[in-house]
Amino acid sequence: MYIDPHIHLVSRTTDDYEAMQKAGIVATIEPAFWLGQPRTEVGSFKDYFSTLVGWERFRASQFGIVHYCTMGLNSKEANNIPLAEQVMELLPLYVGKEGVVAIGEIGYDDQTEAEDRFYREQLELAKEVDLPVLIHTPHRDKKKGTYRSMDVAEEHGMDPRWIIVDHNNEETVKEVLDRGYWAGFTIYPHTKMGSERMVEIVKQYGPERIIVNSAADWGISDPLAVPKTADLMRKMGIPEVHVQMVTYKNALAAFSLSGQMHEDDWLKAPPIDQTKKMGGNSVLRGGQVPRVEGPSDRVEN
Ligand SMILES: [Zn+2]
């Protein structure tokens, strides 16, 4: 069993869902993020947040995958201050919904003053509602941005054990682990941070508090990055218990701090039944044969 704790499923297809389930992914976490172009109205955030706790959760269930999400104002769109202020007013309505396992992904993009302001405000929100925090670290000035994210979290009295610092690399991992945070790693295909490098990192640092994810979205990315990396780890001689920690157990431990994520959610999930509808809508198109599992089709663990 695998968990992909960072994947933007609204951008993925039903083929992806089928392949993920086949590969052993039982649960996914979808962080609220930007959509590739800036939103211009607060209503567009509202509908997006509703999709994350509504339709997408249902859609995943139709393919045998449990869907959770994180809620937050992403750092890119924090720079539109009037809009960001409205999103901050909206967020409290969503952070307590079923399946919301963290505030995120929040943090820095260009490390502007506005990003800093809304990052801090959302750290305070996380404390108020007792949720872990998922930090998006910038792709430019990665090291500086990552250290700053942690400095500011500590300034706000946050407990590192409640924070997942994501998109790490060799340059940031030591500091993040030494300071007591969870360290997320995103496996992007055809880039520097591929599965091979992930294997080396786990060899060097061990499996404690390391979490592997795909961050698959509308860009070139791979929704099977977690199981593929696990396979490579096994091939390269990493012990099975370590593989399970970085591709399943650690994510569960970190995000279950929310009280919203339990192993039974997938171990005791109802069988797949694609005849189900949500708001009158189904994943089926005319004439398609629904997949309906009997209890005996479930894999026992
Ligand atoms: Zn993301």
Boltz pocket constraint, residues with backbone or C-beta under 6 A from the ligand:
constraints:
  - pocket:
      binder: B
      contacts: [[A, 6], [A, 8], [A, 31], [A, 33], [A, 105], [A, 215]]
      max_distance: 6.0
